[in-house]
Amino acid sequence: MPDVGLIVGASLMGVGGLSVLYGTIMCYKSPNQYYNKEDMEAMVAATVLAEKTSQEKNDKYFDDPIEKDVAQKKRKVLSS
């Protein structure tokens, strides 16, 4: 009688193989999408604007200067 670990491992290998096969088929089936320079600049600008507005919202919650300083340090560490 096969061990439980063998059954679980074989089933996970099968699922992994099927997902690789599905990804390969979808990669070849889907049309190639190219973005021109203006589209890329618009997407980047939208992302930067969204980050800036979220930072402004977060900064409104901090009234204490010490908490503001800690938040800025965390932001610098996370962005590095």
Backbone as CSV, one residue per row, in Angstrom:
resi,resn,N_x,N_y,N_z,CA_x,CA_y,CA_z,C_x,C_y,C_z
1,MET,0.844,-1.173,0.000,0.000,0.000,0.000,0.892,1.239,0.000
2,PRO,0.613,2.168,-0.900,1.480,3.355,-0.987,1.313,4.262,0.225
3,ASP,2.380,4.940,0.533,2.380,5.854,1.664,1.574,7.112,1.327
4,VAL,1.060,7.789,2.350,0.253,8.990,2.145,1.102,10.088,1.513
5,GLY,2.361,10.205,1.934,3.257,11.211,1.375,3.476,11.006,-0.114
6,LEU,3.535,9.755,-0.541,3.711,9.443,-1.953,2.485,9.876,-2.761
7,ILE,1.317,9.636,-2.225,0.079,10.025,-2.907,-0.021,11.543,-3.003
8,VAL,0.254,12.235,-1.907,0.185,13.700,-1.899,1.223,14.283,-2.847
9,GLY,2.428,13.748,-2.812,3.488,14.240,-3.690,3.160,14.022,-5.155
10,ALA,2.653,12.849,-5.481,2.307,12.557,-6.868,1.163,13.447,-7.351
11,SER,0.193,13.679,-6.472,-0.925,14.540,-6.886,-0.456,15.980,-7.070
12,LEU,0.417,16.479,-6.209,0.941,17.829,-6.378,1.800,17.949,-7.637
13,MET,2.553,16.920,-7.941,3.339,16.929,-9.188,2.410,16.953,-10.392
14,GLY,1.323,16.221,-10.314,0.362,16.225,-11.412,-0.290,17.588,-11.590
15,VAL,-0.678,18.211,-10.486,-1.281,19.548,-10.552,-0.269,20.552,-11.098
16,GLY,0.969,20.451,-10.670,2.009,21.343,-11.167,2.245,21.159,-12.656
17,GLY,2.269,19.928,-13.103,2.448,19.664,-14.529,1.305,20.194,-15.367
18,LEU,0.088,20.026,-14.852,-1.073,20.554,-15.573,-1.052,22.078,-15.636
19,SER,-0.616,22.724,-14.562,-0.565,24.184,-14.581,0.507,24.691,-15.536
20,VAL,1.624,23.983,-15.628,2.658,24.360,-16.604,2.133,24.169,-18.015
21,LEU,1.444,23.088,-18.260,0.871,22.841,-19.578,-0.157,23.915,-19.932
22,TYR,-1.019,24.254,-18.987,-2.025,25.296,-19.213,-1.358,26.642,-19.499
23,GLY,-0.335,26.985,-18.730,0.369,28.246,-18.939,1.054,28.300,-20.282
24,THR,1.631,27.200,-20.705,2.291,27.152,-22.012,1.277,27.323,-23.134
25,ILE,0.157,26.660,-23.032,-0.879,26.778,-24.063,-1.407,28.199,-24.103
26,MET,-1.683,28.798,-22.947,-2.199,30.167,-22.916,-1.182,31.165,-23.441
27,CYS,0.096,30.894,-23.214,1.140,31.799,-23.686,1.171,31.815,-25.214
28,TYR,1.038,30.669,-25.829,1.077,30.614,-27.285,-0.240,31.017,-27.926
29,LYS,-1.351,30.850,-27.203,-2.665,31.186,-27.747,-2.968,32.671,-27.684
30,SER,-2.517,33.335,-26.633,-2.877,34.746,-26.443,-2.098,35.622,-27.419
31,PRO,-2.730,36.691,-27.896,-2.039,37.577,-28.820,-0.967,38.385,-28.094
32,ASN,0.057,38.753,-28.819,1.113,39.566,-28.231,0.593,40.987,-28.033
33,GLN,0.848,41.517,-26.868,0.394,42.864,-26.565,1.611,43.755,-26.395
34,TYR,1.668,44.767,-27.215,2.755,45.722,-27.141,2.187,47.070,-26.729
35,TYR,2.916,47.765,-25.885,2.499,49.079,-25.431,3.450,50.112,-26.010
36,ASN,2.894,51.190,-26.511,3.759,52.247,-26.998,4.181,53.129,-25.832
37,LYS,5.028,54.093,-26.130,5.618,54.920,-25.084,4.571,55.726,-24.321
38,GLU,3.571,56.252,-25.012,2.558,57.062,-24.354,1.726,56.232,-23.377
39,ASP,1.402,54.993,-23.770,0.640,54.118,-22.875,1.432,53.809,-21.609
40,MET,2.729,53.531,-21.775,3.563,53.213,-20.619,3.677,54.416,-19.691
41,GLU,3.861,55.602,-20.259,3.964,56.806,-19.427,2.660,57.069,-18.681
42,ALA,1.534,56.812,-19.331,0.236,57.008,-18.678,0.056,56.019,-17.526
43,MET,0.452,54.779,-17.718,0.320,53.780,-16.652,1.213,54.131,-15.471
44,VAL,2.452,54.563,-15.754,3.372,54.928,-14.680,2.859,56.154,-13.934
45,ALA,2.349,57.134,-14.666,1.820,58.341,-14.030,0.629,58.012,-13.138
46,ALA,-0.232,57.120,-13.588,-1.385,56.726,-12.777,-0.938,56.022,-11.500
47,THR,0.071,55.189,-11.605,0.586,54.488,-10.435,1.200,55.456,-9.435
48,VAL,1.999,56.399,-9.946,2.630,57.383,-9.066,1.572,58.244,-8.386
49,LEU,0.550,58.652,-9.125,-0.522,59.463,-8.546,-1.269,58.700,-7.457
50,ALA,-1.523,57.420,-7.697,-2.218,56.606,-6.697,-1.374,56.466,-5.434
51,GLU,-0.070,56.278,-5.589,0.798,56.160,-4.418,0.857,57.478,-3.654
52,LYS,0.908,58.584,-4.394,0.986,59.888,-3.740,-0.290,60.168,-2.945
53,THR,-1.445,59.853,-3.517,-2.698,60.105,-2.790,-2.818,59.195,-1.571
54,SER,-2.340,57.961,-1.681,-2.406,57.074,-0.515,-1.456,57.546,0.575
55,GLN,-0.299,58.088,0.194,0.616,58.630,1.203,0.014,59.850,1.881
56,GLU,-0.670,60.695,1.113,-1.302,61.866,1.710,-2.409,61.459,2.674
57,LYS,-3.169,60.423,2.326,-4.206,59.933,3.231,-3.593,59.403,4.522
58,ASN,-2.490,58.652,4.373,-1.834,58.099,5.551,-1.232,59.202,6.412
59,ASP,-0.708,60.250,5.789,-0.105,61.336,6.557,-1.140,62.112,7.353
60,LYS,-2.385,62.136,6.919,-3.429,62.845,7.650,-3.716,62.187,8.997
61,TYR,-3.447,60.896,9.105,-3.746,60.187,10.351,-2.731,60.484,11.439
62,PHE,-1.558,60.977,11.050,-0.504,61.214,12.030,-0.483,62.683,12.414
63,ASP,-0.874,62.972,13.651,-0.820,64.332,14.156,0.437,64.562,14.979
64,ASP,0.932,63.516,15.588,2.104,63.609,16.435,3.365,63.644,15.564
65,PRO,4.292,64.597,15.762,5.499,64.661,14.930,6.389,63.431,15.074
66,ILE,6.379,62.820,16.236,7.207,61.617,16.423,6.655,60.476,15.582
67,GLU,5.338,60.311,15.567,4.737,59.262,14.748,4.971,59.529,13.263
68,LYS,4.948,60.802,12.861,5.219,61.148,11.473,6.629,60.756,11.089
69,ASP,7.577,61.035,11.993,8.979,60.712,11.726,9.172,59.208,11.598
70,VAL,8.521,58.440,12.452,8.614,56.978,12.385,8.018,56.464,11.078
71,ALA,6.889,57.031,10.654,6.252,56.610,9.409,7.136,56.930,8.214
72,GLN,7.792,58.087,8.227,8.683,58.441,7.120,9.879,57.511,7.076
73,LYS,10.412,57.146,8.227,11.539,56.209,8.257,11.129,54.843,7.737
74,LYS,9.933,54.394,8.112,9.444,53.108,7.621,9.261,53.146,6.119
75,ARG,8.723,54.272,5.617,8.498,54.408,4.189,9.828,54.363,3.435
76,LYS,10.862,55.011,3.984,12.180,55.008,3.338,12.758,53.605,3.315
77,VAL,12.603,52.892,4.420,13.131,51.525,4.491,12.400,50.619,3.516
78,LEU,11.079,50.764,3.431,10.296,49.914,2.536,10.554,50.233,1.073
79,SER,10.827,51.514,0.757,11.047,51.863,-0.650,12.446,51.503,-1.106
80,SER,13.385,51.285,-0.175,14.760,50.930,-0.559,14.878,49.511,-1.024
